[in-house]
Amino acid sequence: MPQTPFSLANRFIQGRGGDLVEALRTWKVWIPPKGASQGLQQGGMFVFEGREAVFEHRDQGTGAFASLSAVLEAAAVPEGASCDSK
């Protein structure tokens, strides 16, 4: 069952819906979903080692996300490492 309606409701219940209200004031639909499944697409996060997925997370609803520490651990990034590419 898609979690998006529940995620949105929880966001408002927790008092974190102001940014969505502001964004919706100027939002205009320009490309409607082609079918029910397209309107329910969510994001995710994957870490690969070569062709093998060593970490998978599929968002269950709006506001869902993968644990950053789990993603970095799967990518074998040492704790406290800098993301600076210099």
PEFENHU-V608762 format. One record per backbone hydrogen bond with DSSP energy under -1.0 kcal/mol. NH is the residue of the N-H (numbers start at 0). CO is the residue of the C=O. E is the energy in kcal/mol with one decimal. If there is no record, write none. Layout:
# PEFENHU-V608762
NH_CO_E, NH_CO_E
This chain:
# PEFENHU-V608762
2_59_-2.3, 6_2_-2.8, 7_3_-2.6, 8_4_-2.2, 9_5_-2.8, 10_6_-1.9, 11_7_-1.8, 12_8_-2.5, 13_9_-2.2, 14_11_-1.6, 15_10_-3.0, 20_16_-2.2, 21_17_-2.3, 22_18_-2.2, 23_19_-2.6, 24_20_-1.0, 25_22_-1.0, 38_34_-1.4, 40_37_-1.1, 44_56_-2.5, 46_54_-2.0, 48_51_-2.9, 51_48_-1.8, 53_46_-2.6, 54_46_-1.4, 56_44_-1.9, 58_42_-2.3, 63_60_-2.0, 70_66_-2.2, 71_67_-2.8, 72_68_-2.2, 73_69_-2.3, 74_70_-1.8, 75_72_-1.3, 76_71_-2.8, 80_77_-2.0
